[in-house]
Amino acid sequence: MTSSPAPVRGVPVARRVGLVLLLAALLGVVLALLAGPASAAPTAPVEPTAPTAPVVPGVDGGVDISIGGGSPSTSITLILAITVLSVAPAVLLLATSFTKIIVVLSLTRNALGMQMSPPNTVLTGIALFLTLFVMGPVFSEINGIAVQPYLNGAMTVSQAYDVGVVPLREFLLDNTREDELSLMVGLSGEEAPTDAAAVSMTTLVPAFVLSELKSAFIIGLVVFIPFLVLDMLVSAALMSMGMMMVPPVIVSLPFKLLLFVVVDGWALITTALVGSYG
């Protein structure tokens, strides 16, 4: 006889557990839906803000750009200062004695046979301070008759320029050769002015630069001649001794320095440069 299989009792228990879990999940969803609207608190309305008053120019931190009457505003002064600083290098190179001084100092260094001593920074610094020394009276006069009256509100920008350019024009005319001035007037295509003071600045400044370069080359030629003679003497001495493989520049350099120190070369060159402007 075969025995019948025993009934499985685990199935009804599993069904009951699943049914309980399903009911618990449904109950949790219902509670969450009921609690959601109750927990959301109404937000308070935002009160509108009052409109701000417009800023009046020149009052309580406003920017005043008016230039008519009174002293100029801080904004205008700052803009003019930035403009002057942007064109200062061109003015320094073309309308002052800086061009001739730096060219003469560079030619002197080349005549000595030293390419990097004194360095460019030192030569530029010497040229800058000599320029301030030469142009000091002109700058002081411009400051007294144009810059300070403008800052005090006694002049407009155009009036300050018309007055301040007069000392600079006189300096340029006093140090410009007639040949260079006639050349630039002819190249400009304008009629020759009856008075040199009537020459425009766009014509006068290039003529002044050409005149300064010519004067600088003349001074450089005078400086070069004694050192060139010394190089030739040293080269001839080396050839007579059969030392043709020895560079004459190396042998003549100590003698050049000795000659330059004995005659006080820097003082002579500085005196010639400053004295050329009367």
Secondary structure as UniProt FT lines:
FT   HELIX           10..39
FT   TURN            57..58
FT   TURN            60..61
FT   HELIX           74..94
FT   HELIX           98..112
FT   HELIX           120..142
FT   HELIX           143..147
FT   HELIX           148..151
FT   TURN            152..153
FT   HELIX           157..174
FT   HELIX           178..188
FT   HELIX           196..198
FT   HELIX           201..240
FT   TURN            241..242
FT   TURN            244..245
FT   HELIX           248..262
FT   TURN            263..264
FT   HELIX           265..275
FT   TURN            276..277
//
